[in-house]
C-alpha cells in the first residue's frame, strides 16, 4: 500500500466538509494483472436526481526537488488511473488534487 501524501488528511477533510462521504481510503482497482491505489474514493448524494456522484481523488504535493519530474509522474499516474477506471468503474470521475501554486505553474494552460 502506498504512503499517504502530506496533504492527504487536508484533502479528505475538505471533501467531507463539502458533503462527500469517503468510501475508500485508498480506492483500490484490481485489473488482474496490476493493482492501482488511488488516494481517495468518495460519493455524494445528489438530492435533485436521487442518484449519487462518485469520484476518485489522487493527491500530489509536489514537494520533491524536481517539480517537472513530479509533474510527469502525476500526469502519468492520472492517465493510468483514468484508463483503469474506464474498465473497473466507468461512472467514477477522477480528480487530481494539487497545490494552487503548482496548478498555476503547470496546469493552468493545459
C-alpha positions as CSV (number, residue, x, y, z in Angstrom):
1,X,0.0,0.0,0.0
2,X,1.4,3.4,-1.0
3,X,2.3,6.1,1.6
4,X,-0.1,8.9,2.0
5,X,0.8,12.4,0.7
6,X,1.4,15.2,3.2
7,X,-1.9,16.8,2.3
8,X,-4.0,13.6,2.4
9,X,-5.9,14.4,5.5
10,X,-6.4,18.0,4.5
11,X,-8.0,17.0,1.1
12,X,-10.1,14.3,2.8
13,X,-11.4,16.8,5.4
14,X,-12.2,19.3,2.6
15,X,-14.2,16.8,0.7
16,X,-16.1,15.8,3.8
17,X,-16.8,19.4,4.6
18,X,-18.3,19.8,1.1
19,X,-20.7,16.9,1.7
20,X,-18.7,14.0,0.3
21,X,-18.7,10.6,2.0
22,X,-15.3,9.0,1.9
23,X,-15.9,5.4,0.8
24,X,-12.4,4.2,0.1
25,X,-9.0,5.3,1.6
26,X,-7.4,4.3,-0.7
27,X,-9.6,3.4,-3.6
28,X,-8.3,0.1,-4.9
29,X,-8.5,-1.1,-8.5
30,X,-7.5,-4.7,-9.3
31,X,-7.3,-5.3,-13.1
32,X,-6.0,-8.8,-12.6
33,X,-2.5,-8.1,-13.9
34,X,-1.9,-4.9,-11.9
35,X,-3.2,-3.2,-8.8
36,X,-3.8,0.6,-8.6
37,X,-4.3,2.6,-5.4
38,X,-5.9,6.0,-5.9
39,X,-5.7,8.1,-2.7
40,X,-9.4,8.5,-2.1
41,X,-12.8,7.3,-3.3
42,X,-15.9,9.3,-2.4
43,X,-19.6,9.6,-3.0
44,X,-22.1,12.4,-2.7
45,X,-25.8,12.0,-2.8
46,X,-27.4,14.4,-5.3
47,X,-30.8,15.2,-3.9
48,X,-32.3,16.5,-7.2
49,X,-31.8,13.3,-9.0
50,X,-31.7,10.9,-6.1
51,X,-28.6,9.4,-7.6
52,X,-25.1,9.5,-6.4
53,X,-22.0,11.0,-7.9
54,X,-18.8,9.0,-7.4
55,X,-15.3,10.4,-7.6
56,X,-11.7,9.3,-7.1
57,X,-9.0,11.7,-6.0
58,X,-5.3,11.4,-6.4
59,X,-3.4,13.7,-4.2
60,X,0.0,15.1,-5.2
61,X,2.1,17.5,-3.0
62,X,4.9,18.4,-5.5
63,X,7.5,18.6,-2.6
64,X,10.3,16.8,-4.4
65,X,13.3,18.9,-5.6
66,X,12.3,18.4,-9.3
67,X,8.8,19.8,-9.9
68,X,8.9,18.9,-13.6
69,X,9.6,15.3,-12.6
70,X,6.7,15.4,-10.1
71,X,4.5,16.8,-12.9
72,X,5.4,14.0,-15.2
73,X,4.8,11.4,-12.5
74,X,1.4,13.0,-11.6
75,X,0.2,13.1,-15.2
76,X,1.4,9.6,-15.9
77,X,-0.4,8.2,-12.8
78,X,-3.5,10.2,-13.7
79,X,-3.6,8.7,-17.2
80,X,-3.1,5.1,-15.9
81,X,-5.8,5.6,-13.3
82,X,-8.3,7.0,-15.8
83,X,-7.8,4.1,-18.1
84,X,-8.2,1.6,-15.2
85,X,-11.4,3.4,-14.1
86,X,-12.8,3.0,-17.6
87,X,-12.7,-0.7,-17.1
88,X,-13.4,-1.0,-13.4
89,X,-15.8,1.8,-12.5
90,X,-16.6,3.9,-15.6
91,X,-19.1,6.1,-13.7
92,X,-16.4,7.4,-11.3
93,X,-14.8,10.7,-12.1
94,X,-11.1,11.1,-11.4
95,X,-9.6,14.3,-10.0
96,X,-6.1,15.3,-9.2
97,X,-5.6,17.4,-6.0
98,X,-2.6,19.6,-6.2
99,X,-1.4,22.8,-4.6
100,X,-2.6,26.1,-6.1
101,X,0.9,27.3,-7.0
102,X,1.5,24.1,-9.0
103,X,-1.8,24.5,-10.8
104,X,-0.8,28.0,-11.8
105,X,2.7,26.9,-12.9
106,X,1.9,23.7,-14.8
107,X,-1.8,23.0,-15.3
108,X,-3.4,26.4,-16.0
109,X,-2.7,26.4,-19.7
110,X,-3.0,22.6,-20.3
